[in-house]
Amino acid sequence: MKIKKSKKTRAGAKRKRFLTVATLVSLIGSSLFQSSSILATTLSREAVFSKDTKDQPLNGSLLETPNKLEFENSNMEVKETGQPFDSVSQEKSLPAFSEVKEEDILLKNEAGALEISSTAPVPTQALTVWGNVAAVWNSQTSTLTITGGTITNSTFFEQPNNQSLRNAIEHIVFEARVDVGTQRSLARLFLNMGNLIDIENFNYLDTTHVTNMTQRFNGAGRLTHIDLSNFDTRDVTDMSYMFSGAISLSSLDVSGFETDRVTDMENMFGYTHNLREIKGFGLMSNN
């Protein structure tokens, strides 16, 4: 009985071992099959992906490649349709050029031109000459307009700071009375005004009580005519070099001059090469 029982026990043990081995084999086989399937799937995907991206840079990220392709596709879409890829956001950021009218552009240009012209420098300048005489200088017409006052410094234009203005003056226009006050001198009043062409309304210059007229027109080389009809010379003592160097003068009328008190007429008409006639010269007396 013991022998039979031992055989049965051994047979059962064998069956258990067989079942255990079979189970292990099936488990191992299943794992190997799944691994091989996963490996095959991975290899096939890599093969397909590498085929699609073989033209991409080798150092590019595989995760960034689809985004890059998508961006290129969006650019292609913009080129084809002429519209931004994101029409909502782009419409807010881009200016509506079609709404700008040609009339608006012209109006803006005209406004800018008006603004520029309004800031342009004014050609006239108010100033004071000969001490206390008001004047207006117009740089466009080179005209010095005298608006009245009293001459207290007849040598004003000899000063270095005033010589540039003196050289620019071509026309002098008197518009109001000008006197000499107590200074009583018109010496060198127009000295070396080489570009002075004419003097208008000279009768506004009151020469009453003037004693000194030396070099008054000396060097006024372009001056062609001087109206001396209103000159009061009763108190004048010095007329030296009065017209010297006024080479463009062709005639003078000094018939109204009173020269009884004049003591100096040296070179009064010196260097007046074109002076052909002096009316009243024979009436002038020189003590």
C-alpha positions, 0 to 999 in steps of 0.5 A: 500500500505504501508503494502504490501511494508513493507512485501516485504522489510522484505522478502528481508532482510531475504534473505540477512541474509540467504545468508550472513550466508550461505556464512560465513558457506561455508567459515568457512567450507572450512578453517576447511577442509584445516586445517584438510588436512594440519594437516593430511598431516603433521602427515602422513609425520612425521609418515613416517619420524620417521619410517625411522629414528627411529634408529637415535640418538634422539639428532640428527638434522632432517635436518642433518640426510639425509647428514649423511645417504648420507655420510654413503652411500658414505663410503659404496660405497668406501668399495665396489668399492675400489675407492674414492667417489670423484674420481677427488679430491681424485686422486689429493691428493693420491700418485700414489703408483703403480708408485714407482718402486723397483729399485728406492727404492734400488737406494735411499737406496744405496744413503743413505748408501753412504751418511752415509759412507761418514760422518763416522769418519776417523780413522787417525789423524795427530798430533805432539808428543815429542815437534816437531815431526810430526806423524799420529795416526791410531786408527783402527790399534793402530799405531803411524806413525812418519813422521819426526821432532826434539825431544824437549820434550822426556817426552811428553807422561808423561803429563796427557793429553797424557797418554790415547794415550800412553796407546793405542799405540801398534805399532810405525813406523818411516818413516823419520829421527828424531833427538834431536837437541840441547835438546840432551835427549831421557830420558823416551821416551817410558816410561810406554808404556805398550801396545807397541809391536814393533818399526819399522825402528828404524834406522831413529832415530838419537841419535847423541850427545844424553847424556841422555837415562835414563828410555828410555824403562822403563815399555814397558812390551809387547816389545819383540824386540828392534833394537839397531844396529844404536844407537850412544851412544858416548856422553851418560852419563846416561843409568840408568833404560834404559830397566827396566821393559821390561819384555817381552824382551828375548834378546838384542844386545848392541855390538855397544854401546860405554859407555866410558862416561857413569857414571850411569847404575843403574838398566839398565836391572832391572826387565827384568825377561825373558832376557836370552841373552845380546850380547856385554855386556862384551864389555861395560865399566863403569867408 
